[in-house]
Amino acid sequence: MVFVTFSKLAQTKELKQHFAKGRDGIEKILDSLQEVLEKENIPISSSGDYQISNLEMSPFSDKLMLFFVNTCLGIFCFAMISQAMTSSLRTDIASKLSKISDDMKKYYGLGLLLAIKEKWFEQPPQAVDRKV
């Protein structure tokens, strides 16, 4: 729902497309994992279909929405994928998770490039030049 909402609220066309692509990626991930869950008769969690109100003006800036998706959701998702990969002994699940991780890296890399393009990404502290 975060991706759906942010794609509606974003001001720039590029960010709208980026968040919509994230939504599509999540759906693709759920579809690929649903196959395994159904095959093993594991109950599937409830749907994420919730009502979204029509807002005329975003309560969040584009910079904040991109930061939230790239940093908060990105770090959480990578941590959960890593944990799932290390705790699963099944090669079919591990290979699916590896593919998901690769797709996520590409998506979050594009988000990073958007942040750099908009000059929202600061250069991290650099080492002091120690040459005399």
Secondary structure as a PSIPRED ss2 file (coil, helix, strand):
# PSIPRED VFORMAT (PSIPRED V4.0)

   1 M C   1.000  0.000  0.000
   2 V H   0.000  1.000  0.000
   3 F H   0.000  1.000  0.000
   4 V H   0.000  1.000  0.000
   5 T H   0.000  1.000  0.000
   6 F H   0.000  1.000  0.000
   7 S H   0.000  1.000  0.000
   8 K H   0.000  1.000  0.000
   9 L H   0.000  1.000  0.000
  10 A C   1.000  0.000  0.000
  11 Q C   1.000  0.000  0.000
  12 T C   1.000  0.000  0.000
  13 K H   0.000  1.000  0.000
  14 E H   0.000  1.000  0.000
  15 L H   0.000  1.000  0.000
  16 K H   0.000  1.000  0.000
  17 Q H   0.000  1.000  0.000
  18 H H   0.000  1.000  0.000
  19 F H   0.000  1.000  0.000
  20 A H   0.000  1.000  0.000
  21 K H   0.000  1.000  0.000
  22 G H   0.000  1.000  0.000
  23 R H   0.000  1.000  0.000
  24 D H   0.000  1.000  0.000
  25 G H   0.000  1.000  0.000
  26 I H   0.000  1.000  0.000
  27 E H   0.000  1.000  0.000
  28 K H   0.000  1.000  0.000
  29 I H   0.000  1.000  0.000
  30 L H   0.000  1.000  0.000
  31 D H   0.000  1.000  0.000
  32 S H   0.000  1.000  0.000
  33 L H   0.000  1.000  0.000
  34 Q H   0.000  1.000  0.000
  35 E H   0.000  1.000  0.000
  36 V H   0.000  1.000  0.000
  37 L H   0.000  1.000  0.000
  38 E H   0.000  1.000  0.000
  39 K H   0.000  1.000  0.000
  40 E C   1.000  0.000  0.000
  41 N C   1.000  0.000  0.000
  42 I C   1.000  0.000  0.000
  43 P C   1.000  0.000  0.000
  44 I C   1.000  0.000  0.000
  45 S C   1.000  0.000  0.000
  46 S C   1.000  0.000  0.000
  47 S C   1.000  0.000  0.000
  48 G C   1.000  0.000  0.000
  49 D C   1.000  0.000  0.000
  50 Y C   1.000  0.000  0.000
  51 Q C   1.000  0.000  0.000
  52 I C   1.000  0.000  0.000
  53 S C   1.000  0.000  0.000
  54 N C   1.000  0.000  0.000
  55 L C   1.000  0.000  0.000
  56 E C   1.000  0.000  0.000
  57 M C   1.000  0.000  0.000
  58 S C   1.000  0.000  0.000
  59 P C   1.000  0.000  0.000
  60 F C   1.000  0.000  0.000
  61 S C   1.000  0.000  0.000
  62 D H   0.000  1.000  0.000
  63 K H   0.000  1.000  0.000
  64 L H   0.000  1.000  0.000
  65 M H   0.000  1.000  0.000
  66 L H   0.000  1.000  0.000
  67 F H   0.000  1.000  0.000
  68 F H   0.000  1.000  0.000
  69 V H   0.000  1.000  0.000
  70 N H   0.000  1.000  0.000
  71 T H   0.000  1.000  0.000
  72 C H   0.000  1.000  0.000
  73 L H   0.000  1.000  0.000
  74 G H   0.000  1.000  0.000
  75 I H   0.000  1.000  0.000
  76 F H   0.000  1.000  0.000
  77 C H   0.000  1.000  0.000
  78 F H   0.000  1.000  0.000
  79 A H   0.000  1.000  0.000
  80 M H   0.000  1.000  0.000
  81 I H   0.000  1.000  0.000
  82 S H   0.000  1.000  0.000
  83 Q H   0.000  1.000  0.000
  84 A H   0.000  1.000  0.000
  85 M H   0.000  1.000  0.000
  86 T H   0.000  1.000  0.000
  87 S H   0.000  1.000  0.000
  88 S C   1.000  0.000  0.000
  89 L C   1.000  0.000  0.000
  90 R C   1.000  0.000  0.000
  91 T H   0.000  1.000  0.000
  92 D H   0.000  1.000  0.000
  93 I H   0.000  1.000  0.000
  94 A H   0.000  1.000  0.000
  95 S H   0.000  1.000  0.000
  96 K H   0.000  1.000  0.000
  97 L H   0.000  1.000  0.000
  98 S H   0.000  1.000  0.000
  99 K H   0.000  1.000  0.000
 100 I H   0.000  1.000  0.000
 101 S H   0.000  1.000  0.000
 102 D H   0.000  1.000  0.000
 103 D H   0.000  1.000  0.000
 104 M H   0.000  1.000  0.000
 105 K H   0.000  1.000  0.000
 106 K H   0.000  1.000  0.000
 107 Y H   0.000  1.000  0.000
 108 Y H   0.000  1.000  0.000
 109 G H   0.000  1.000  0.000
 110 L H   0.000  1.000  0.000
 111 G H   0.000  1.000  0.000
 112 L H   0.000  1.000  0.000
 113 L H   0.000  1.000  0.000
 114 L H   0.000  1.000  0.000
 115 A H   0.000  1.000  0.000
 116 I H   0.000  1.000  0.000
 117 K H   0.000  1.000  0.000
 118 E C   1.000  0.000  0.000
 119 K C   1.000  0.000  0.000
 120 W C   1.000  0.000  0.000
 121 F C   1.000  0.000  0.000
 122 E C   1.000  0.000  0.000
 123 Q C   1.000  0.000  0.000
 124 P C   1.000  0.000  0.000
 125 P C   1.000  0.000  0.000
 126 Q C   1.000  0.000  0.000
 127 A C   1.000  0.000  0.000
 128 V C   1.000  0.000  0.000
 129 D C   1.000  0.000  0.000
 130 R C   1.000  0.000  0.000
 131 K C   1.000  0.000  0.000
 132 V C   1.000  0.000  0.000
